[in-house]
């Protein structure tokens, strides 16, 4: 049974004239959970005679809520903050809003191209040092401008950056979680893999600085641009990769093919205490000044197989792991993107599911992966596993089988497990691939019993999850 969303009540408006007949919706770009996005064109009969080519816009069509409702207030906040942040070449321009009895329309700059996530998936940035530097510098400039206007994005990630066909000229978009408060107390706001540790309620903090949150997310995006990988799922204590990074300054170079100079910068950018992190200006200048972003050939020859595969681009484009489930429809990001019409850009798809805002933090509500990871962490000691880097697009391939572990023999490499999360045609149906034991020797004692216990708990958790998913549809 398909999930019923508010966007299902929005009819196909292609060809419609809106805004008093001044704007024609000429092409449906895509649909999110709470609205639709169209390519809009100035109506030729109402455009200026001096204009030879009517302008194109991206027009977000949203349900028109009561003016005093929380949803309407959140819509107004997004529009206001996006307008305040407009006026920079690396930010999607805000043009205007208008409404009719049924819908609210948000008119933005139309960007020809794709989003940064799709560009990464296609390997556009692979070993393109100059492109990476210029794209990163453009994002830094966009954030500096936002902050100078008193606007903090708080949901910076590749999906919310539009780029041209070559991956350049980045444009920041989606201000749905933006704020004008420099000090925030709404813990757990953002997208989990890009959230700074102090944002999680598990950190014990009761507030965080919004500018620090943006700078942290930008640091993770820098890793994405260079390697097309995620270093960890979330910067929380229960994430083994995050724990290893905190105690080992060379951890990133053990799992990613990055240069020593880039590693040095990232270690400082990703410090637990935000006071000791470099400023946006410092990040920009250091990246632009770096001669190398990648390991040398000599270093790669001494690196692990996983690092070499990453350097060769063999980790990109294979599959999308479940931590990248679309916040709006529950499908994986790649499935969600492929279900839209060609030419769509996910950065336009903050469809204001804000009265049911999906925020990580506070037990990471809405995420499959942390729940499974808790089970794993409860079964394996800290020194049992060196977790592999988590790719936004692909997990490293496994070199040993589950049978090896169940037989009691210590696996030669990482154990690869596929778990079906939710059976049936539900939009939340997915599978989870786990690579356990990569990089360190596993203790042979009790490995079989631990694995069997793990599989039993996965089965119990899967059944419970399936029931909760079915009841929500």
N, C-alpha and C positions, 0 to 999 in steps of 0.2 A: 504494500500500500504506500503510495508516494506521500511524502511529507507535504502538508498543506501550509503554504506560507502566504503572507500578504501579497507577494508579487503575483500570485495566481489570480488575484482580483484585478490586476492591471491588464487591460486588453492590449492587443497589438495595435500600436498607434502609428505605425509606419505610414507616411503620406499625410498625416494630420497636420493642420495648421494650428499653432498655439500662439500665445502671447499676442492676442488681438490680430492674428493673421500675419504677424511679422516674421515668424519662424516656422519652417516646415521640417518635420521629422522625416528624413529621407532614407535612413537605414537603421535597422535594429542592430546594435553592437553586442548586447548581451543582457542577461537577466540574473539578478541576485535574489537573495531571500526576501528583500523588502522593497524591491523596485526594479526598474529597467533603465538601460542607458541607450540612447539613440545618437546617431550622427544628425545634427541639425544644420540647416542651411537657411540663410536669410531669404525670405520670400522675394522673388525678383520684382514683383509688383510694388513692394513696399521699400525696396532698397534704394539707395541713393543713385541717381542717374549717372553720376561720375564713377560709380563702382562697376568695373567691367566684369569682375568675378565675385559672386556672392561669397561671403565668409562662411567657413565651416566651424561648428562648435560640437562639443560633447554635451549632451543634455541628459541629466539624470532626472528621472521621473519617479517621485516618491508619493506614497499615500499621504493625503492631506488630513492631518490629525486635528483634534480640537486645539485651539490656541493655548489653552491652559493645561494641556496634557504634558506629561514628562517627555514623550516622544517629540512633540512639537518644539519644546524648549531645547532639546538636544539637537534637533535639526537647525534651529536658529543659531545655536552656539557654533556648530560646524561651519555654517555659512559665514558667520561674522569673523571667525578666526581665519578661515581661508581667505576672505577678502583682505584682512589685515596683513596677511603674509604674501599677498600677490604683489607683483611689481618687480620680481627678480627673474632673470632669465632661466634659472634652474628650478623654478616653481611653476606648476600649472596655473595659469592665470584664471582668476575668478572674474566672471563678467556680470552676471545678475541673477536674481531669483524672481519668480513670479508664481502665481497660483491661480487655479480655477476651483470650482466647487469640489472636484474630486481629487486633484493632485497638486503637488508642489513640484516646481521645476527648478533645477539648479544648472545654470549655463556656465560651462567652463571652456577653456582653450582645448581645441582638438589637436592631439599630438599624433603625427603620423609615425607609426613604428610599432613597438611592443613594450612589454614591461621588462624590468631588469631580471626578474626571475626566469622568464622565458629565454632571455638572451643567455643567461648562465647555463640553462638546460641545454641550449644549442652549442655550447662551447665557444661562444663569441669571444670571451675574455681569456681563453686558455693561452697562457704565456705571452699575452699581448701587454707588455709592461707599460708602454706609453699610453695605451687606451685605458688601462686600469688607473694609472696615475691621474689622468685628466678627468676621468669619470668620478673618481673619489674626490678630487679637488672641487669639482662642481657640486657634489653633495655637501661637502663641508661649507662651501660658500652659501648654499641654500639654507643650511641650518644656522649659520652665523646671522644671516639676514632675518630669519624667523625670530631668533632670540632677541635681536635688536628691536624687533617690533613687539616684544613681549608675548610671543607665541611659541609654545613648546609642543612638538609633534606627538611624541610618546608612542608612536606605532611605526617607527622607521624600520623597514625591511625591504627586500628586493621587489616584492609584489606591489609596493606602494611607490615605486619609482618607474616612470616611463622613460624610455630611451628610443633613439632612432634606430633604423634598420642595422646600423653598424655597431650598436651598443653604446654610442656616445650621446652627448648633449642630454644629460639626465634632467628629468623634471620631477620634483617631489609633488606628490598628490595624497589624497585621502587624509583629511584633517578630522576624521570622525572621533578620535580620542584625544585631540589636541586640547590644550588648556592655556589659560593666561596666568595661571598661578605658578610662581617660581618654586614654591614649596608645596608639595603634594602629600596628602594623607590617605588618598584612596589607593591602598596597597593592592598589588597584583594587577595593575593596569598595563596592558600591552600584549604583545605576542611572545609567548614563553621563551623561545630560544634566543630572543633578542633583548630580554629583560635583564637589567643589572641586578646583582644579588641583593642589594638593599631594597628593591621593590617587592620582593617576596615577603609575605608575612612570616615565613619560617626563619627569616634572618633575625627576627626580634626587633627590627626597626619599626618605628611608628610614623616615619615620614621619609621623604627623599626629595632631592632637588631635580626638577624636571629637566634642566639643562644637562645634568649628569646622566640621566636616563637616555637622552638623545645621543650623547657622545659615546656611551657604551654600545648602543645599537649600531652606531656607525663603525665601531671597531669590529664588530662581528661581521658586518657587511664587507669590510675590507678583507677579512679572511675568506668570505664567500667569493669575492671578485678574483682573488689570487688562486684559490684552490678548488672552488665549487664544492666546498665541504663545510660542515658545522663541527666545531671542536667538541661540543657537548650538547645535550638536549636542553638542560636548564642549569643555570649557575646556582645550584642548591647543593647542600651537603650530601643529599642522597644520590647525587649523580657522581659516579666514580671517576669519570673523566675530569670533572670540575675539581674534585678532591685532589686528583693527581697534579693538575695544573697549579694549584695553590702551593704545593710543596716542592715542585720541580720546575725551575725556570726554563728548562730545556724540553719540557713536555711537548709543546707544540711542534718542535723540530723532530720529535720522535714519531709523530703521526702525520705531519704535513711537510711538503717539500719547500719550505720557506727559507729565505736567507737569514743569516744571523742578525743582520741589522733590522729586518722586519720583525723578527722574533723579539728583539730587544724593545722595539716600540710597542708591540702588542702586549708584552708582559707588563709594561707600565700603564698602558691604556686599560688593561683588565685587572688592575689591582682591586682588592676588596674594598679598601678605603678610598672613596672618591676624591678625598682631599689630595691624594698623591698621584692622581691621574693627570696627564698632560691636557692642555687646553685644545680646543678645536684648531686654533691657529698653529699651535705647535705640531699637532698631528698632520695638518696639511703641508707645512713646510718640510717636515722630516720625510714624508712619503715622496714628495716631489724631488727631494735631494738624494734619495736612495739610488745608487747605481744598479743594485740588483734586488729584486723581490723574491727570486727563487734560488734554491740550492744550486751550486755549481755541479758540473758533471762528475767531478771527483767526489763530491759529497754524496751525490746520488748513488754512486757505485758502492758506498759503504752503508747506505740507508736500507731500511726494511723493504720487503716486497710491496707492502701496502703503500709506502711513501713513493716508491718508484712508479707504481700503477697510477697513483694520483698525479704524479708529475707528467705521465704520458697521456693524461686525460681519459684513462680507462674507467674512471669512477663515474663519469658524467653520462647522463641520459639513459640509464638503465631502468630505474624505477623511482617512484616517489614514496618515501617512508611515511608512516601514519602520523608523525608529529606535524606534518604539513597538511592536515585535513583542513579544507576550506571552512572558515568560521561561519559561512552563511548557509551552505547546503550539506555539509558533512562528508562530501566526497573528497578524494585526494585532490591536491591542487592541480595536478596534470589532468585528471579526469574532469574536474570542474572547468578547466580552461578549454579542453577539447570539446566540451559540450556546448560551448558558446560558438557563435559564428566566427569565421576566420576574421582576423584583424582586430579582435577584441583585446582590451588591455585591462588586466585585473586591477590595476590601480584606480580605475574608475568605480570599482565595485564595493565601496563602503556604503551598503544599502541601509544603513541606519537600523540595524537590528539592535538598537541601543537600549530599548526598554528591556531587552533580554540580553544585555551586553555580555559577550563571551570573553571573560578575562581569565587569565591563568591564575597565579597567586593562590592563596587560600585553598590548598589541596589540589590546585591545578584543575579546577572543574572543567569538564568537557574534553579532557585529553585522555586518550587511551594509553599512550606510552608510559607516563609516570606511574600509573597503577600497576602495569606489568613490571616496570623497573623496580618498584617497591618489593614485589615478590622475589625478583632476582637478588636484590640486595640483602633480603632477609635469609637467603639460602647460601650465599657465597660470602666468604670473608673478604675484607678489604684487599688483602694481598693475593687473592685468587685470580683476579681479573685485571688486565689493563684494557680498558674499553677502547674499541676502535673509534676513529673520528666518525661523526654522524653526518652523512651527506644530505643536503636538501634534495638531492636528486638520485642518489644511489648509495646502497650499502656496499662495503667491500665484500668481494666474493669469499665464501668460506672454503677452506682447504681440507676439512675433515667432516665426518658425518656424525649424526646423532647416535648411530649404532656404536661407534667407537666409544662414546662416553657411557652408554648404557651397558656395554660389555664389561665395564670396570677398568678398561685400559685408559691411561691418560691420553687425551687427544693430542695429535701432532700439531694441530693448529686450532683456530677458532671453531667452536661448535655452531653450526648454522641451524636454526630452528624456525619453522614457519608455523604460526598460530593463526587459526581462523578466528577473528574477533567476533563477528556477528553473521550468522548464517542467513540465507535468503536474499530476497531482492531489495532489502532495506537500503536507503541511501547511505547508511552508515556501515554497510557491509565492507569489510576490508580484511586484509591479512597483515600480520606483523612478522617481519624477519628480524631475528636476533642473532648477533654474532657474539659469542661468549668465549672468553679465554684467549683473545688475540694478544700476543706480545709477551706474555709471561708464562712460566711453567705453572701448570695447575697441580694442585696436590692430588695425588692418585688415590689416597685414602678417602673413602666414603663418596667418591665422585658419582658412582652409580646411584647410591641412595639419595644423594642430593638431587640428581637429575630426575629421578623418578618422583621425588617429592615435589619438585618444581612442576613437572607435567601434571600431577594431580591438582596442584593449586591453580595452574593455568586453566584446567578444565572447569573447576568450580567457579573461578572468576569469570570465564567466558560465558557460562550458563547464566550467571547473575547479570552480566552485562547485556546479554541477548534479551533477557526478560525486561530489563529496564528500557532498552531501546524499543522493543515491541510495544511497551505500554505508553511510550511517548509519541507513537505514530498515530 
